[in-house]
Amino acid sequence: MTRDDLFNINANIVKTLVEAVADNCPDAFIHVISNPVNSTVPIAAEVLKQKGVYDPKKLFGVTTLDVVRANTFVAEKKNLKLIDVDVPVIGGHAGITILPLLSKTKPSVRFSDEEVEQLTIRIQNAGTEVVEAKAGAGSATLSMAYAAARFVESSLRALDGDGDVYECSFVQSDLTDLPFFASRVKLGRKGIEAMIPSDLQGLSEYEEKALEALKPELKASIEKGIAFAQKQPVTA
Ligand SMILES: NC(=O)c1ccc[n+]([C@@H]2O[C@H](COP(=O)([O-])OP(=O)(O)OC[C@H]3O[C@@H](n4cnc5c(N)ncnc54)[C@H](O)[C@@H]3O)[C@@H](O)[C@H]2O)c1
C-alpha cells in the first residue's frame, strides 16, 4: 500500500479530527502525521478555512522522519556522529517528492554523484525498506513515534519562548509556485516565525532537477486534498 492508497481511509479521519480541533481548540498548533501528508495537510487547511479559523502558521505536516532518516544514513555513510548531522529535507512526504538537500548537509560533507543518487533514493524509499524488513508485520512505528516526539518537543520549546528552534515541515508556503511545500521553518510562540528561503538557493544541479521533477506529483496530491475537502463541506 502506498501513502496515496491511504487517502481514501485517512482523508475523512483527518477531516473529522480537524473539525473537532477547529471547534474546540482553534488556536492549537496542529501536527498532521496521517498519510498521505501531501494531501492531508491541504485537507486540514480547507476544513479550518471553512470553519473560519485557519492560521497557516499553526498547521504542520510532520516530515521529521525524512530528516531523521537522512541524518542517520548520512552519518552511517560518512562515519559521523549522528548528533552532529543535519540534512534539510524539502518538498513533500512521499516518494520522489521527498528531496534531501545533501549539498546543504551540516557539517559540510563531500558526496560523489553516486553517493548522492544512492542516498537520495534510499531516503525517499526508506518507508518501503521498513515495510519489507518487517515482512507483513506493518510499517514504520518506532521511528515514526520518535520523529513525532521530536517535532512535538520542538514545538513545545518554541511555545516556551526558545528563540532557536528550526524544523523541516510541510506547510503553506510561498517559497515555490506550490501552495504547500516542506522546508525548514523557524518556530516561535505563534507558530511559524520565519521561512528560510536561503535553503532553496544555491542548490546542486541534481537537486535543481529533482525539485522540478517532484512538482507535478506534489501539485496533484495537494489538489486532490483540496478537491476532497471542497466536495465535502464541514459539519456546522
Ligand atoms: N508522517 C510520518 O512520518 C508517518 C510515518 C509513519 C506512519 N505515518 C502515518 O501515521 C498513521 C498511523 O500509522 P500507524 O502505523 O500508527 O497505524 P495503525 O493502523 O497502527 O494505527 C492507527 C490508529 O488510529 C486509530 N483510529 C482510526 N480511526 C480513528 C479516528 N477516526 N479517530 C481517532 N483514531 C482513529 C485506530 O484505532 C488505530 O489505533 C498512518 O496514516 C500512517 O500512514 C506517518
The ligand as an SDF file (V2000), in Angstrom:
LIG
                    3D

 44 48  0  0  0  0  0  0  0  0999 V2000
    4.3040   11.3730    8.7780 N   0  0  0  0  0  0  0  0  0  0  0  0
    5.0550   10.2890    9.0020 C   0  0  0  0  0  0  0  0  0  0  0  0
    6.2770   10.3630    9.0560 O   0  0  0  0  0  0  0  0  0  0  0  0
    4.4450    8.9400    9.1620 C   0  0  0  0  0  0  0  0  0  0  0  0
    5.2580    7.8020    9.3690 C   0  0  0  0  0  0  0  0  0  0  0  0
    4.6580    6.5690    9.5420 C   0  0  0  0  0  0  0  0  0  0  0  0
    3.2790    6.4670    9.5090 C   0  0  0  0  0  0  0  0  0  0  0  0
    2.5140    7.5810    9.2820 N   0  0  0  0  0  0  0  0  0  0  0  0
    1.0540    7.5560    9.2550 C   0  0  0  0  0  0  0  0  0  0  0  0
    0.5690    7.5390   10.5890 O   0  0  0  0  0  0  0  0  0  0  0  0
   -0.7380    6.9580   10.5890 C   0  0  0  0  0  0  0  0  0  0  0  0
   -0.8470    5.9280   11.6790 C   0  0  0  0  0  0  0  0  0  0  0  0
    0.0330    4.8440   11.4020 O   0  0  0  0  0  0  0  0  0  0  0  0
    0.0440    3.5680   12.3330 P   0  0  0  0  0  0  0  0  0  0  0  0
    1.0880    2.6480   11.7850 O   0  0  0  0  0  0  0  0  0  0  0  0
    0.1370    4.0200   13.7660 O   0  0  0  0  0  0  0  0  0  0  0  0
   -1.3900    2.9860   12.0160 O   0  0  0  0  0  0  0  0  0  0  0  0
   -2.2640    1.9930   12.9060 P   0  0  0  0  0  0  0  0  0  0  0  0
   -3.2740    1.4290   11.9660 O   0  0  0  0  0  0  0  0  0  0  0  0
   -1.3760    1.0730   13.6940 O   0  0  0  0  0  0  0  0  0  0  0  0
   -2.9490    2.9390   13.9730 O   0  0  0  0  0  0  0  0  0  0  0  0
   -3.9690    3.8420   13.6070 C   0  0  0  0  0  0  0  0  0  0  0  0
   -4.7640    4.1550   14.8680 C   0  0  0  0  0  0  0  0  0  0  0  0
   -5.7320    5.1610   14.5610 O   0  0  0  0  0  0  0  0  0  0  0  0
   -6.9560    4.8180   15.2060 C   0  0  0  0  0  0  0  0  0  0  0  0
   -8.0750    5.4760   14.5120 N   0  0  0  0  0  0  0  0  0  0  0  0
   -8.7020    5.0660   13.4020 C   0  0  0  0  0  0  0  0  0  0  0  0
   -9.6920    5.9190   13.0970 N   0  0  0  0  0  0  0  0  0  0  0  0
   -9.6830    6.8980   14.0190 C   0  0  0  0  0  0  0  0  0  0  0  0
  -10.4730    8.0580   14.2370 C   0  0  0  0  0  0  0  0  0  0  0  0
  -11.4640    8.3880   13.4180 N   0  0  0  0  0  0  0  0  0  0  0  0
  -10.1990    8.8260   15.2940 N   0  0  0  0  0  0  0  0  0  0  0  0
   -9.1890    8.5250   16.1260 C   0  0  0  0  0  0  0  0  0  0  0  0
   -8.3940    7.4430   15.9740 N   0  0  0  0  0  0  0  0  0  0  0  0
   -8.6500    6.6350   14.9210 C   0  0  0  0  0  0  0  0  0  0  0  0
   -7.0060    3.2940   15.1220 C   0  0  0  0  0  0  0  0  0  0  0  0
   -7.8750    2.7740   16.1050 O   0  0  0  0  0  0  0  0  0  0  0  0
   -5.5460    2.9240   15.3850 C   0  0  0  0  0  0  0  0  0  0  0  0
   -5.2960    2.8100   16.7720 O   0  0  0  0  0  0  0  0  0  0  0  0
   -0.9420    6.4100    9.1880 C   0  0  0  0  0  0  0  0  0  0  0  0
   -1.6930    7.3370    8.4570 O   0  0  0  0  0  0  0  0  0  0  0  0
    0.4670    6.3330    8.6420 C   0  0  0  0  0  0  0  0  0  0  0  0
    0.4910    6.4090    7.2450 O   0  0  0  0  0  0  0  0  0  0  0  0
    3.0880    8.8010    9.1190 C   0  0  0  0  0  0  0  0  0  0  0  0
  1  2  1  0
  2  3  2  0
  2  4  1  0
  4  5  1  0
  4 44  2  0
  5  6  2  0
  6  7  1  0
  7  8  2  0
  8  9  1  0
  8 44  1  0
  9 10  1  0
  9 42  1  0
 10 11  1  0
 11 12  1  0
 11 40  1  0
 12 13  1  0
 13 14  1  0
 14 15  2  0
 14 16  1  0
 14 17  1  0
 17 18  1  0
 18 19  2  0
 18 20  1  0
 18 21  1  0
 21 22  1  0
 22 23  1  0
 23 24  1  0
 23 38  1  0
 24 25  1  0
 25 26  1  0
 25 36  1  0
 26 27  1  0
 26 35  1  0
 27 28  2  0
 28 29  1  0
 29 30  1  0
 29 35  2  0
 30 31  1  0
 30 32  2  0
 32 33  1  0
 33 34  2  0
 34 35  1  0
 36 37  1  0
 36 38  1  0
 38 39  1  0
 40 41  1  0
 40 42  1  0
 42 43  1  0
M  CHG  2   8   1  16  -1
M  END
$$$$
